[in-house]
Amino acid sequence: MEYFVTVEPGVQVFVQDLNPAGANPILFIHGWPLSHKQYEYQFDVLPSKGVRCIAMDWRGFGYSDKPYSGYSLDRLADDILAVVEALQLENITLAGHSAGGALAIRYLARHQSFGVSKLVLIGAQAPGSVPRQAADLYISETLSDRPSMLANLSNQFFFQHVTGPFSDWFFQIGLQAAGWATAAVMMTLRDQNVRDQLEKINVPTLIIHGTHDKVIPFANAEETSQLIKNSLLIPFHYSGHVPFLEEKEKFNQVILRFIGERSITA
């Protein structure tokens, strides 16, 4: 099923909801500068295992409306709340990738984990901000030649070789976003971070991170794991920034095990 949820007057975000009668619901939050489509290989498999899979596009990205403003972590976290309330979600696992990981952390801290029983951080932008030099380069390239910036992301995001058609598919996902939204979110990631919110996380947390991640070093995941109580870090040794694409089977198995457990175990 597909929905458009109003998150504020004049702004709707896109939501995909597969197997709505399933158990152990997961709400997937995509990373920068992508959309819900990045989780294609989870949505291919997890619903067949009885899992309810939900994904939303941030405002400015994918199929969602693309207003010119509203790209702070707080506003984006409030958009998640609007989706959780509209779909009346309870006891969900909130799974966020990259900037979506930072956004998931902000949501739990800002909204007291409303509706959420577990958290999954995937190559998450935590605990600090995107380094200013790297962020400014992304912003400059976005505003001058966004297609070229997006085309170069494959080299940064992937550790394993990807085919030309796969790289083009990945490129097309990023191209769906608005340029102003792409730049604005990167400004947010440069100027804001979630370090102070990590101590407020009070749900079991799984941290998945590629050991070859060039975008957010594995050391960041180790630090994040130390700062979040009741967390488990699982390294993905054959992945860069997108373990859900590079080690799909392992990723899906780890997720299934985590959502089915009452406590975190290695």
C-alpha positions in Angstrom: 0.0 0.0 0.0 1.1 3.6 -0.6 0.1 6.7 1.2 0.7 10.4 1.3 0.7 11.7 4.8 0.3 15.4 5.6 3.1 16.4 7.9 2.3 20.1 8.0 -0.1 22.3 6.0 0.8 22.1 2.4 3.4 19.4 2.8 2.9 15.6 2.3 5.4 12.8 2.5 5.3 9.5 0.6 4.9 6.3 2.6 5.2 2.7 1.3 3.6 0.0 3.5 4.2 -3.6 2.6 2.4 -6.5 4.4 0.5 -4.1 6.7 -1.0 -7.1 8.5 2.5 -8.5 9.3 4.3 -8.7 12.6 7.4 -6.9 13.9 6.9 -3.7 11.9 10.0 -1.8 10.7 10.0 1.8 9.7 12.9 2.4 7.4 14.4 5.9 7.1 16.6 6.5 4.1 19.9 8.3 3.9 21.2 11.4 2.0 20.6 11.9 -0.9 18.4 8.9 -1.6 14.8 7.7 -1.0 12.8 4.7 0.2 13.9 2.9 -3.0 17.4 2.2 -1.4 15.7 -0.6 0.6 14.5 -2.5 -2.4 16.4 -5.7 -1.4 14.9 -5.6 2.0 11.4 -5.1 0.7 11.9 -8.0 -1.7 12.5 -10.4 1.2 11.4 -9.3 4.6 7.6 -9.2 4.0 7.8 -12.8 2.9 9.1 -13.6 6.3 6.0 -12.1 7.9 7.5 -8.6 8.6 5.6 -5.4 8.0 7.9 -3.1 6.1 7.3 0.6 6.0 9.4 3.3 4.4 9.0 7.0 4.0 10.6 9.6 1.8 11.9 12.7 3.6 10.4 15.9 2.4 12.4 17.1 -0.6 13.3 13.6 -1.6 11.8 10.7 -3.6 8.0 11.0 -4.1 7.4 13.4 -1.2 6.6 17.1 -1.6 9.6 19.3 -2.0 9.1 22.6 -0.1 11.9 25.1 0.0 12.3 25.0 3.8 11.9 22.6 6.7 15.2 20.6 6.6 16.4 20.8 10.2 16.7 17.6 12.2 13.9 18.7 14.4 11.5 19.3 11.5 12.4 16.1 9.8 11.9 14.2 13.1 8.5 15.8 13.4 7.7 14.5 10.0 8.4 11.0 11.2 6.1 11.6 14.2 3.3 12.6 11.7 3.8 9.3 9.9 3.9 7.2 13.1 0.7 8.9 14.3 -1.1 8.7 10.9 -0.5 5.0 10.6 -1.0 4.4 14.3 2.3 2.6 14.6 3.2 0.9 17.8 6.2 -1.2 18.9 8.1 -0.5 15.7 11.7 -1.0 14.9 13.0 2.4 13.6 15.9 1.8 11.1 17.9 4.7 9.8 20.7 4.8 7.3 23.5 7.4 7.3 21.7 10.8 7.8 18.6 8.8 8.4 20.4 7.3 11.4 21.0 10.7 12.8 17.3 11.5 12.1 16.2 8.4 13.9 18.3 9.3 16.9 16.8 12.8 17.0 13.3 11.4 16.7 13.8 9.1 19.7 15.3 11.9 21.8 12.8 14.6 20.7 9.6 12.4 21.0 10.5 10.2 23.9 10.7 7.1 21.6 7.0 7.4 20.8 5.9 4.2 19.1 9.4 2.7 18.9 10.6 -0.4 20.8 13.9 -0.9 19.0 16.4 1.1 16.9 18.7 0.1 14.1 21.5 2.4 13.0 23.0 1.6 9.6 26.2 3.5 8.7 24.7 6.3 10.8 25.9 9.9 10.8 26.8 9.8 14.5 27.9 11.0 16.9 29.3 14.1 15.3 28.6 16.3 12.3 29.8 15.9 8.7 33.2 17.5 8.6 32.9 21.0 7.3 35.3 20.6 4.4 33.5 17.5 3.1 30.1 19.0 3.6 30.9 22.2 1.9 32.2 20.3 -1.1 29.0 18.3 -1.3 27.0 21.5 -1.1 29.1 23.2 -3.8 28.9 20.3 -6.1 25.1 20.0 -5.5 24.5 23.6 -6.5 26.9 23.6 -9.5 26.6 20.1 -11.0 24.3 17.8 -9.0 24.3 15.0 -11.6 28.1 14.8 -11.4 28.0 14.8 -7.6 25.5 12.0 -7.6 27.5 9.9 -10.2 30.6 10.1 -8.0 28.7 8.8 -5.0 29.1 5.2 -6.1 32.8 5.3 -5.6 32.3 6.7 -2.1 29.4 4.6 -1.0 30.4 1.1 -2.3 33.3 -1.1 -1.3 32.5 -3.9 -3.6 32.3 -3.6 -7.4 28.9 -2.6 -8.8 27.8 -3.0 -12.4 27.1 0.0 -14.6 23.3 -0.6 -14.6 23.3 -0.9 -10.8 25.3 2.3 -10.4 22.8 4.0 -12.8 19.9 2.8 -10.7 21.5 4.2 -7.6 22.2 7.5 -9.4 18.5 7.8 -10.5 17.4 7.5 -6.9 19.4 10.5 -5.9 18.2 12.4 -9.0 14.6 12.3 -7.7 15.4 14.7 -4.9 15.2 18.5 -5.2 18.6 20.2 -5.5 17.7 22.7 -2.8 16.7 19.9 -0.4 19.9 18.0 -1.1 22.0 21.0 -0.3 19.9 22.0 2.7 20.1 18.6 4.4 23.9 18.6 4.0 24.0 22.0 5.6 22.0 20.6 8.5 24.4 17.6 8.8 27.3 20.1 8.8 25.9 22.4 11.4 24.0 20.0 13.7 24.7 16.6 15.3 23.1 14.1 17.7 25.9 13.6 20.2 24.0 15.0 23.1 20.9 12.8 22.2 22.7 9.5 22.4 22.4 9.2 26.2 18.6 9.6 25.8 18.3 6.5 23.7 16.4 4.0 25.9 15.5 1.2 23.5 17.6 -1.8 22.4 19.9 -0.6 19.6 21.6 -2.5 16.8 24.4 -0.7 15.0 25.4 -2.0 11.6 28.4 -0.5 10.0 30.7 -1.4 7.1 34.3 -1.7 8.1 35.3 -0.1 4.7 33.0 2.9 5.0 34.6 5.9 3.4 31.8 8.3 4.2 31.4 7.6 7.9 34.4 5.8 9.4 33.9 2.6 11.4 35.4 4.4 14.4 32.3 6.6 14.5 30.2 3.5 15.0 32.4 2.3 17.8 32.1 5.6 19.5 28.3 5.7 19.0 28.1 2.2 20.4 29.9 3.3 23.6 27.6 6.2 24.0 24.3 4.3 23.6 23.4 2.0 26.4 22.1 -1.5 25.5 23.6 -1.3 22.0 25.3 -4.0 19.9 27.7 -3.2 17.1 27.9 -5.7 14.2 30.7 -5.0 11.7 30.1 -5.8 8.0 33.5 -6.7 6.7 32.7 -6.7 3.0 30.8 -3.4 2.9 31.3 0.3 2.6 28.5 2.8 3.4 25.6 0.6 2.1 25.7 -2.8 3.8 22.1 -3.4 2.9 23.1 -3.4 -0.7 26.6 -5.0 -0.5 25.8 -7.8 2.0 22.1 -8.1 1.4 21.6 -11.7 2.7 23.6 -11.1 5.9 21.9 -7.7 6.5 18.4 -9.2 6.2 19.3 -12.2 8.5 20.7 -9.8 11.1 17.6 -7.6 11.0 15.3 -10.6 11.3 17.2 -12.0 14.2 17.2 -8.6 15.9 13.5 -7.8 15.6 12.6 -11.3 16.8 14.8 -11.2 20.0 13.7 -9.8 23.3 17.3 -8.8 24.2 20.4 -8.0 22.3 22.9 -10.8 21.8 25.9 -11.2 19.5 
